[in-house]
Amino acid sequence: TPEGQLCAQLYPLATLNLLDVDTDEEGLLHPRLFVLDPDFLVDITSICQCLRESGPSPYFHLLAKFMPREDSLALQLGNAANQFLDDTLNTSAPFLESMQRTFRDYPLQYCTLEGVDERFFEQCRAQHAHIRTAVAHHFREAGIRAGQDEVQLEPSFVCDALGIQGRMDLLTADLTKIVELKSGKQDEFHGTFRLEHALQMALYKEILHYGLGRARQEVKTLLLYSRYPVLHDIRLGANHIARALCLRNGIVFIERQLRTNAAAFLDALDEEAFNPTHCQSRLYTGYVRPRIEAFLRTIHSATPLERDYFCTMTAFVAREQMLAKVGDDRADSDRGFAQAWLCDTDNKRLHGNILTDLRLTPRRDAQGLLTHVVATLPADDTSQANFREGDSVILYERNTEADLMTNRQSMRCQVEELHADRLLLRFSHPQRGDSGLRFDRLFAIEPAHSDALFAPLYRGLYALLTCEMLVVQQRSVVHDQHDIGFRNDLTLDAVGNDDIALGAAAALFSAVNRREGDIVAGLDDCRAEDLTEIHDALAADTGE
């Protein structure tokens, strides 16, 4: 049961959100939904990818986390379809122009993937035609007037109540209709939507309900399969939301195990964790199980040294990710994205993590698209913000102290220019019209967070286990202390934290291999004298 799963995931001092609570005559609370560690935000897509034919299992999160992401024709078709939707809504660009834009975004994939041929481009052409048909006819039938500047592309939302975050493909300016685009197949056997896609839409609706106070019956969620095209009106019951939050809590539990008990947790992992229903369908045995077996085989066949290094560094990265998301326990700390809703405005200003009372002026390109805004600071502003050019920030409307990014629509931007009295912000996705921004209101920006920064670290550690040569090299660095010629500078016994020792050793030799010029050495034939010279040269070069 969900309650039984939750009991197994709880730990001392765990934070638990209770939602939709009923109280009986004896004063006992009966919540409908439980959210474990709600400040640890989980992407909606991460939750939905744990729904498989073998049954829902949060352990599929591990495959997405560690195994290399494989480029495929289906993935590129999806990228092209997203570009087609943006262009159809924004510029009505013809097929060839849209195709050129998506090629500029993914040139390596188009040049290296097998199967990018005339048939693939015909599929893209069909997707383009279907999307134009859907926007012109299906959207209108659903009450979406895309031609009257009332839609927003790729709006972002954070919901601290549910502990989730997401980015929608399309949202109407009045927050009453959500559209999600899927370029793949629907459930062709039943002729309807796939459950993982429908659940994604249902969670978007819950974000609008718990975060922005929209009544569920006021929000319509529409799922567009551009392969056909078919537009489904999605309506899922409350039990599906409860199951989705069970998966979310399971992901949070797995992340905590990686931080605190990675070795024992991974050693005990088996196929049954991924296949709780003991499914033996052709899809599972032919496609899903081989990936599970490859992951488990890589983890369980590692040597003790390889296993220790992998688990220690995985725990180190997982703890850093948790600090970036949640922060630490110090009262004066400003670490963690969760400070956006946990910290008051005065403390945010003290640490330079917010700019408020901003007035926006739109900047449009030659096609009339809203690509930038100029954010002007108040004349009496004396805050010392820590923003820099190139930083990713969250922009949201803020007129009172009660306005937070969790209860307002937010948009991800990049700081393109920074001046004493103004900033130039570039939208991650150009918008048609005003995109729901009310330029007569006040706005704020705060630092953004993305788990994408940590993804290559986990995949890199997993790749280390699949490359015997690299593991041998790391062995000579980490464990054979007597072959290291700089024991006074980096001695494992003298460092209390194994994570720091392992990380320092790996960072040093990564720097050595990246150096151009004279300081390049292969680890296999390095002597102690060589390592001493390399270390001294790097120290002199960096001043450390």
N, C-alpha and C positions, 0 to 999 in steps of 0.2 A: 504494500500500500504506500501511497505518497508519505503518509505520516511515519510509517516504519522506515522508509528510506531516509527521511529527514533525521530521525533519531540516530541513525548510524552515522550521519554526517556532522552532527553537532559536536562541539568541543567547548571547554571552559571559556567563558567570557565571549562567546560567539554573539554577534549581533543578528537579530531576527526581526524582520518586519512582518506584522500580522495585518492582513488586508481583508476588507469586507467582513468585519467581526460582528457576530451576534452574541448577546449576553443573556444567559438563562436566569431563572428565578434565584438560583443560588450564587449568582455573581460570576459564574464560570464563563470564560471567553471561548467562542467557537468560530475561529477564523476560517474563511474559505480558501485563502491563499497564504502561503508561507514563502518568505524571501530571505535566504541565508546571505549574510554579509552584503547588504544591498549597495554599499558604497563601492564594491568591486563590480564595475559595470561589465556586462557581457554583451557582445554584438548579437543582434537578432539572427544574423546569418549563421553564426556559430551554433546557436541553439537549433536552428532548423536543419542543419546538415547532420545532426545526430538522429534524425528520423530516417530509418532505413527499412527495407523490406523485412529484415531479420528482427525488427522491433526497435523501439526507441532505446538508445544507449548513449550516455554522455561520453563513453570511452572513445567514440569516433572522433571526439575533439582531439585526442592524442595523435591520430593519423594526420589530421589537418595541421596540427601544430608542428610535428617533427618531420614528416615525410616530404620530400621535394614536391613542389607544385609543378604539375605536368601541363605544359601548354598543349592545347588540342584544337582541332578545327571547331569543335562545339564552343569552346571558350572564345575563340576569335569571332565566331558568328554572333555570340552574345555581345561582345564589345562593339561589333559593327552595328547591331540592332540598337544599342543604346545611343550610338552616334546618330543613327537614322531618326530616332525619336526626337533627340535634341534639335536636329536640323529641321525636321518637319514642323516642329512647334515654333522655332525661332526664326528661320530664314526661308523655309520651303525650298531648300537646296535640292537640285536634281541628284539622281543616284550617283553619277560619276564624281561630282564634287564631294558628296558625303563619303564616298569610298576613298577618295584621296586623303580626306582628313583622318579617317581611322588608320590608313596606312602610315601617315606621319606619326601617329601615336604608337604604333606597334610595328616598326619596320623589320626588326629582327625576326619576330614571329612569322610575318608573312614571307620572309626570305628563307627561312630554315624549316618550316613545318612541311611535312609531306602531305600532299593532297590539296594544296592551294592551287587549284587548277580551274579550268573553265566551268566545271560543275559547281565548285565552291562559289564562284562569283555569280553563277545563276541563282544559287540559293540566297546569296546576299541580295540580289536584285528582287527576288520574290519577297524577302523580308521587308525591303524598302517599300515595295508596292503595298504590301499588307498593312504596314504601319500607317502609310498615308491614307489608306481606306479607313482604318480604324479611327484615326483622328478626325477625318471628314464626316464619318457617318456614325460609328459606334459611340464615340465620345458624345456626339450631339444627342443621340438617343438616351444616353445616361445622364444628360443634363450638364455636361462639361462643355463650355463654350471656349474652346482653346484659342479661337481667333480674337478674343476680346481681352487679352492680357490678364486673364484671371487665374493662371496656373503658375506654379513654382516648380522648378526642376531641382532635384537632389537636395531638398531641405533636410537638415540634421536635427535630431531630437535626443535628449537625454532624459531618462526617467529614473530618479533616485528612489522612488517608491518601489518599483519593480526590479531595480538593479540591472536595467538593460539600456542599450542605446541602439539607434538605427538611423539609416538614411533612406528616405523614400525616393522612388523614381519620379513621381509627380504628385503634387498636392494642390488642390484648388485654394485660392486665396482666402475663402471663407472657412477653410478647414473642415469641409463636409464630405469631400471625395478624395480617396487615395487610389492611385493607379500604379500597379507594379507590372513591369514588362518582363516576360520570359520568352526567349527565342527557341527554347527546346520543346520537347513533346509534353502534352498533357497526358493524363491517364487514358490511353487510347482503348484499353480493354473495357473500361466503364464509360468512356466518352465524357469525362469530367476532369476537374482540376486534380493535381497531385497534392496530397495532404501537406507535405513540407512547404509547398508554395502558399497554400491557404493559411497555414499556421503563421507564416511570416506576415501576411496581411492582417491576421487577427491581432498579432502583437503590436503592429503599428496602431491599430485602433485603440488598444489598451493604453499605449503611450499618450495618445490624445486625450483619453478619458482620465487617467490618473495624473498626468502632467499638466494638461491645459484645461481640464475640467469640462471637456466636451461629453455630452451624453452619448452613450453608445448608439442609441437609435438614430442620432443625428448624423452619424458618420457612415458613409457607404464605401466599402472596399472592393475595388475592381481589379481583376487579374487578367491581363492581356497576354494571350499566347499568339505571338506574331507569326508563328509558323502556319496558321490556318486561314485567317485570324479569327480568334474567338475571345469574347470579353465575358468573364464570369463574375457574377455578383457573389462575393464570398460572405458566408454567414456561418460561423462556428460557435458551438455552445461553450458554456463556462468550463466544462470538464476538459476541453482541449487546452484552455489557458492554464488550468491547474497542472496538466501533464507537461506543458511547455516549461513552466516554472520549476517542475521537478527536474527536467533536463538542465535547466539553468543552474539550479542548486548543485546538481551533480558535477557540472563543469567547475563550479567554485570549489567543491570538495576536492576534485582532482588537482586543481591548481595549488591548493593548500598542501596536499600530499607531496607534490613536486618540490615545494619550498621546505618542507619539514622532514620528509621521510622518503625521499625519492628512490633510494636503493631498494628498500624493502617493498615499496609500492610497485615498482616496475618488475621486481623478481616474482611477485605473486600474480602478475597479470597473465591471463590466458584468454583463449578464444571465446570462452563462454561469457566473459564480461561484455564482449561485443555482440553476442548472439544469444540474448536471454531466452528467446523463444525456440531455440534449437532449429531454426529455419534451415531447410535443405533445398531451397528452390534453385532453379538453373541460374538465375541472376546472382544469387548469393554465392553459390559454389564456383561459378565461372568467373566472376568479377570481384565481388566484395571479399570473399575469404582469402584469395591469393594475396591481396594487399595486407590484410590482417596478419597472415602467416609470415609475410616478408618482414613486417615491422617487428613482430615478436621474435622471429629468428635472429634479426639483427641485434636486438636488445639482449636476448638470453644467451647468445653465442659469444658475446664479448669476453675477452680475457679479464681476470680480476683487475689488472691495471687499467684497461680500457673502460671497464665498468665503473671503477672508482672515479676516474677523470670525468666521464660523461655525467654521472650522477651528481658529483660535486659541483661541476660547472652549471649543470641544469638548475640545481637548487639556487646557485648564486644568481643566475639570470632571472629565475622566477621571483626571487626576493626583490631584486631591483625593479622588476615589472610591477610587483605589488606596491612598492613604495611610490612608483610613478603614478599609479592609479589611486591608491588610498592614502598614502602618506604614512608618517610614523606617529608615535604616541606623545611626542613632545608638545607641550601646550603652546609654545611659541613657533612651532614649525609651520612652514608654508609649502611643504612638499606634498605632492599628490594632487591629481585632478579633482578628487572629491572635495578639496577645499573650496571649490566653486560654490558648493551649497552648504558646506559645514562651517565655513569661516565667515565672520561678519565683514562688512565693507571696510571698516577702519583698519582691520588687520590686513586685508588685501592691499589697501593703499600703502600701509606701512612696509609691506614686502614688495611693493611695485608690481602687483599682479592684476591690476584692474585700472582701466580708464573709464570714467563715467561722464555723464552729461555731454555726450558727443552729439554734434549736429552733422547730419549727413547731406552731402551734395552729390547727386548721381553723375557718373561719367559713362558715356555711351560710345560705342565704336561706330564705324561708318555705316553699319547695317542697322543701327538703332538698338543694339543689344546692351543691356546693363552689365558692363564688365568690371567697373571700378566704382568705388565711392570715396569721396574725400571726407574724412572724419575730422571735424574742427573742434579743438579743445575750448573750454570756457576761457574767457579773458583773464579770470582770476585764478586759473588752475595753477597749483604749485606742486602737484604730485610728481614723484620721481619714479616713473614706470621703468620696468626692466625689459621692455620690448625692443627688438632689434629688427633691422631690415631682413626679410626672409623668414621671419617667424610665422608659424601658423597660429591663428587666433580664432576665437568664437565671437561673432557679432550678434547681439540680440537687443531688443527694445527694452529699455530700463528707465521708467519714469518715477518709480518709488523704490524704497528699500525692499519692498516685498517682491520685486521683480527679479527673478533669477533665470539663469539659462535652463533650469529644469522646468520652469513653468511658462516659458516663452519660446516661441520658435527661434531657432538659432541658425546661423549660416557660417560655414567655414570660409575663412579668408586668409590671404597672405599679406603681410606688411611689405609693400613694395617700396614705399618712400616714408621716411621719418623726419619730421621737422619739429621745430620748437612749439609750433602752435597747431599742427595738423599732421594727419597721417593719410597716406594713399593706400587703400585696401583693395586688393584684387580678389574677386570672387573665384572660388574653385570651379564653378560652373556658371557661365554667362546666362543671364536671365532676360526674358522678354518682358516688357513693361516694367513695373516697379517691384514685381516679385513679392507683393505683400508688405513691402517696406513703407512705412508712413513717415515721410521725410519731415513732417512737422513735429515729430516726437523726438525724444532723447534716446540715445543708445549707449551701450557699453561694450567693451571688448575685454576678454580674458584669455589666458593662454589655452591653447588646444592640446589635446593628447591623442596619440594614435598608437595602437598596439602593433601597427605595421613595422615600427622601428625594432621590435623584438623578434619578429618572425624570422629574419635571416640568422639570428643568433641561435635559435633552437634548431633550425634546419642545418646550420653549419655544424653544430655539435653532433647531430644524427649522421651527417655526411662523414664526419670523422670516424665513426664506427664502421663505415662501409669502405674505408680506404686504408688498407694495411700499412702502406708506406708511411702515411702521416702519423699513424698511431705509434709506429716504431720511433719516429722522430720525437714525438712527445715523450716517449719513455726515457730517452736519453736526457731530456731537459728536466723532467720532473723528479725522477727517482734516483738517477745516478749522480749524487751530489759531488762525489770525488772527481768527476770529469768536468765540473763547472769551475772555471777559473776565477769567478768573482764571488767567492763564498762570503767575503766580508760585506758585499753589497746586497746579495740576495741568497740567503741561506734558509732553507726550508725549516730547519729546526729552530731558527731564531724568530720566525714569524708565527705569532699566535693563531692567526686565522688562515686555515688552509686555503680558503677561497682566494685570499689576497696573494698567497704564494703561487698558486696555480695560475691565477689570472696574470700576475706580473711576468711569470715565465713565458706564458703563451704570448702576451703582448710584446715582450722583448724580441722573441724570435719571429713574430709576425712583422715587427718593424725591420728586423735584419733582412728578411726576405724581400721586403718592399724597397729597401734602399737601392738607389741607383749609384753607379760609380764604383769605387774601390771596396766599399763595405758590403759585400755580398758573399755569403758562405752557405754551402750545403751542410745540413746537420749531420749527415752520415759520416763525413770525413773531417769534421771539425775536431781540433785538439783543444785542450784546456787553454793553451797559450792563445789560440785563435779567438776563443770566446772572450778572453780577457781583453784583447785588443778591440774586438767588436763592441763590447760593453763600454770601454773607456771612450771610444770614438763617438758612440751614441750619446753618452753622458756629456761629453764636451760640446757636441752639436746641439743638444737640446737644453743644456744648462742645468740638467737634473743629476 
